[in-house]
Amino acid sequence: RDRDQNLCKFEANSGLFNEDLRKFWPISAFPQQNHPKSDRLLG
């Protein structure tokens, strides 16, 4: 049960993180082909 709770927490956090990322770094600011690392981070 604890593991499930942690997973949900992680998913919620990653969702917020992605929202913040989009807010501060618009996709147009860094084309995917020029930033493979960012691409991997965003999944």
DSSP file (Angstrom, degrees, kcal/mol; ACC not computed):
  #  RESIDUE AA STRUCTURE BP1 BP2  ACC     N-H-->O    O-->H-N    N-H-->O    O-->H-N    TCO  KAPPA ALPHA  PHI   PSI    X-CA   Y-CA   Z-CA
    1    1 A R     >        0   0    0      0, 0.0     4,-2.2     0, 0.0     5,-0.2   0.000 360.0 360.0 360.0 -43.3    0.0    0.0    0.0
    2    2 A D  H  >  +     0   0    0      1,-0.2     4,-2.6     2,-0.2     5,-0.2   0.912 360.0  54.1 -58.9 -41.1    2.8    2.4    0.9
    3    3 A R  H  > S+     0   0    0      1,-0.2     4,-2.4     2,-0.2    -1,-0.2   0.913 107.0  50.7 -61.8 -41.6    4.4    1.8   -2.5
    4    4 A D  H  > S+     0   0    0      1,-0.2     4,-2.4     2,-0.2    -1,-0.2   0.920 109.7  50.3 -61.2 -43.4    1.2    2.7   -4.3
    5    5 A Q  H  X S+     0   0    0     -4,-2.2     4,-2.4     1,-0.2    -1,-0.2   0.921 110.5  49.5 -61.8 -43.1    0.9    5.9   -2.3
    6    6 A N  H  X S+     0   0    0     -4,-2.6     4,-2.8     1,-0.2    -1,-0.2   0.904 109.6  52.0 -62.8 -40.3    4.5    6.8   -3.2
    7    7 A L  H  X S+     0   0    0     -4,-2.4     4,-2.7     2,-0.2    -1,-0.2   0.928 110.3  47.8 -61.8 -45.7    3.8    6.1   -6.9
    8    8 A C  H  X S+     0   0    0     -4,-2.4     4,-2.5     1,-0.2    -1,-0.2   0.914 112.1  50.4 -60.8 -42.3    0.8    8.4   -6.9
    9    9 A K  H  X S+     0   0    0     -4,-2.4     4,-2.6     1,-0.2    -2,-0.2   0.928 111.1  48.6 -61.4 -44.9    2.8   11.1   -5.2
   10   10 A F  H  X S+     0   0    0     -4,-2.8     4,-2.9     1,-0.2     5,-0.2   0.917 110.9  49.9 -62.6 -44.2    5.5   10.7   -7.7
   11   11 A E  H  X S+     0   0    0     -4,-2.7     4,-1.9     1,-0.2    -1,-0.2   0.911 111.8  48.1 -62.3 -41.9    3.1   10.9  -10.6
   12   12 A A  H  X S+     0   0    0     -4,-2.5     4,-2.2     2,-0.2    -1,-0.2   0.922 113.0  48.5 -63.9 -43.4    1.5   14.0   -9.2
   13   13 A N  H  X S+     0   0    0     -4,-2.6     4,-2.8     1,-0.2    -2,-0.2   0.921 110.6  49.6 -64.5 -43.9    4.8   15.7   -8.6
   14   14 A S  H  X S+     0   0    0     -4,-2.9     4,-2.5     1,-0.2    -1,-0.2   0.861 109.3  54.0 -64.9 -33.6    6.1   14.9  -12.1
   15   15 A G  H  X S+     0   0    0     -4,-1.9     4,-2.0    -5,-0.2    -1,-0.2   0.936 110.8  44.5 -63.8 -46.3    2.9   16.3  -13.5
   16   16 A L  H  X S+     0   0    0     -4,-2.2     4,-2.6     1,-0.2     5,-0.2   0.917 112.0  53.9 -62.3 -42.8    3.4   19.6  -11.7
   17   17 A F  H  X S+     0   0    0     -4,-2.8     4,-2.6     1,-0.2    -2,-0.2   0.919 108.2  48.7 -59.1 -45.1    7.0   19.6  -12.7
   18   18 A N  H  X S+     0   0    0     -4,-2.5     4,-2.4     2,-0.2    -1,-0.2   0.886 109.9  52.1 -63.7 -38.4    6.1   19.2  -16.4
   19   19 A E  H  X S+     0   0    0     -4,-2.0     4,-2.1     2,-0.2    -2,-0.2   0.933 111.2  46.7 -63.1 -44.9    3.5   22.0  -16.1
   20   20 A D  H  X S+     0   0    0     -4,-2.6     4,-2.6     1,-0.2     5,-0.3   0.914 110.4  53.8 -62.0 -42.1    6.2   24.3  -14.5
   21   21 A L  H  X S+     0   0    0     -4,-2.6     4,-3.0     1,-0.2    -1,-0.2   0.924 109.8  46.8 -59.5 -45.2    8.6   23.3  -17.2
   22   22 A R  H  < S+     0   0    0     -4,-2.4    -1,-0.2     1,-0.2    -2,-0.2   0.879 111.7  52.8 -64.4 -36.6    6.2   24.3  -20.0
   23   23 A K  H  < S+     0   0    0     -4,-2.1    -2,-0.2    -5,-0.2    -1,-0.2   0.940 120.6  29.4 -64.1 -47.6    5.4   27.6  -18.2
   24   24 A F  H  < S+     0   0    0     -4,-2.6    -2,-0.2     1,-0.2    -1,-0.2   0.805 128.7  37.0 -88.2 -30.7    9.0   28.7  -18.0
   25   25 A W  S  < S-     0   0    0     -4,-3.0    -1,-0.2    -5,-0.3    -2,-0.1  -0.760  78.8-154.5-125.4  86.7   10.6   27.0  -21.0
   26   26 A P    >>  -     0   0    0      0, 0.0     3,-1.8     0, 0.0     4,-0.7  -0.232  26.4-117.9 -56.0 146.2    8.1   27.0  -24.0
   27   27 A I  G >4 S+     0   0    0      1,-0.3     3,-1.1     2,-0.2    -5,-0.0   0.871 115.3  59.9 -54.4 -37.9    8.7   24.2  -26.4
   28   28 A S  G 34 S+     0   0    0      1,-0.3    -1,-0.3     3,-0.1    -3,-0.0   0.740  92.7  67.9 -64.9 -21.4    9.4   26.8  -29.1
   29   29 A A  G <4 S+     0   0    0     -3,-1.8    -1,-0.3     1,-0.3    -2,-0.2   0.830 113.9  24.2 -69.9 -30.9   12.3   28.1  -27.0
   30   30 A F  S << S-     0   0    0     -3,-1.1    -1,-0.3    -4,-0.7     5,-0.1  -0.817  82.3-139.3-139.9 101.0   14.3   24.9  -27.5
   31   31 A P    >>  -     0   0    0      0, 0.0     3,-1.2     0, 0.0     4,-0.7  -0.245  23.0-122.8 -53.9 140.3   13.7   22.7  -30.6
   32   32 A Q  G >4 S+     0   0    0      1,-0.3     3,-1.3     2,-0.2     7,-0.3   0.879 108.1  58.4 -57.0 -43.2   13.7   19.0  -29.7
   33   33 A Q  G 34 S+     0   0    0      1,-0.3    -1,-0.3     2,-0.1    -3,-0.0   0.775 106.4  50.0 -62.7 -24.1   16.5   18.1  -32.2
   34   34 A N  G <4 S+     0   0    0     -3,-1.2    -1,-0.3     1,-0.2    -2,-0.2   0.627 115.8  41.4 -87.8 -13.4   18.8   20.6  -30.5
   35   35 A H    <X  +     0   0    0     -3,-1.3     4,-2.0    -4,-0.7    -1,-0.2  -0.572  56.3 161.6-135.5  72.6   18.2   19.4  -27.0
   36   36 A P  H  > S+     0   0    0      0, 0.0     4,-2.2     0, 0.0     5,-0.1   0.828  79.6  58.6 -60.7 -31.0   18.1   15.6  -26.8
   37   37 A K  H  > S+     0   0    0      2,-0.2     4,-2.3     1,-0.2     5,-0.2   0.945 106.6  45.7 -64.8 -46.9   18.7   15.7  -23.0
   38   38 A S  H  > S+     0   0    0      1,-0.2     4,-2.5     2,-0.2    -1,-0.2   0.895 110.4  55.7 -61.2 -38.9   15.6   17.9  -22.4
   39   39 A D  H  X S+     0   0    0     -4,-2.0     4,-0.8    -7,-0.3    -1,-0.2   0.917 108.0  47.5 -58.6 -44.5   13.7   15.5  -24.7
   40   40 A R  H >< S+     0   0    0     -4,-2.2     3,-0.5     1,-0.2    -1,-0.2   0.898 110.5  52.5 -65.6 -39.7   14.7   12.6  -22.5
   41   41 A L  H 3< S+     0   0    0     -4,-2.3    -2,-0.2     1,-0.2    -1,-0.2   0.915 110.0  47.6 -61.4 -42.9   13.8   14.5  -19.3
   42   42 A L  H 3<        0   0    0     -4,-2.5    -1,-0.2    -5,-0.2    -2,-0.2   0.643 360.0 360.0 -74.8 -13.5   10.3   15.2  -20.7
   43   43 A G    <<        0   0    0     -4,-0.8    -3,-0.2    -3,-0.5    -4,-0.1   0.492 360.0 360.0  71.2 360.0    9.9   11.6  -21.7
